């Protein structure tokens, strides 16, 4: 099974090298692909120096466009499994093998690394948790499935989903959006508990006002996704 | 009076039509987007040259003030045209994204080949 770890990175020069090294340590059999999403810092150079494959986008496409680039790459090079790992050190590469296993066993099409399934020591702000619970209920309403960590970007997908995403991937809020899309196409999505680390570098973009705005936008986009053909 | 609302609107529609056609001739406006504008300026020309049409239409629609019909028409037309333009922009932004992705992937492949 060919496994590709996709790291979408936008201005993550401080953390990218350590993320790459940890992935190499915990998942030595996987190929690593950094999607440099128009960074203005040295993210691309550092990743290239680390010896992994780097795709430099000519300008910032945002998380949706960047991740889709990774899926297109995975499709062109016929990978069987693609794993998304964030470049900011939040996702612990230790769990990559755990996330990949159900796909190898063909018991799931997508596996989400979840902060909220089982006991984890991950702590987040009140606003974030309110948003999380809201999305969980919204997804339950729209798809009749409980997904505890809807926004987790730590996920592994199989070939069928790679091909689907290479063709069409949401531009904004892809993590949540995709849950509805995959439900409609009858893919099997499961969650496995992982520990997530607090961000060491960079800063989270979440403020109270922004998270309300974010919630409204995601809700609208989820409803639209539900009624889409 | 020569300068009344009718003569001005006739003059305006003619100028508008000429500008649209000139833009197409200079290749600054694609034919596919010019059609709706040409259509619009011809309607405008007809309506402004024969006020009777507006008066009759306004009566049919039970509009007390006939010029209001013009406003309604203009508003609805621009609304529809705007929606059309947004679908065009959406299509283009999808295509641009795809182009950026394919170019980036091609460049990666070229670099790879160079190393070998």
Interface residues (C-beta under 8 A of the other chain):
Chain A: X35 X53 X54 X55 X56 X57 X58 X59 X61 X65 X68 X69 X72 X73 X76 X171
Chain B: X97 X100 X101 X102 X103 X104 X105 X107 X108 X112
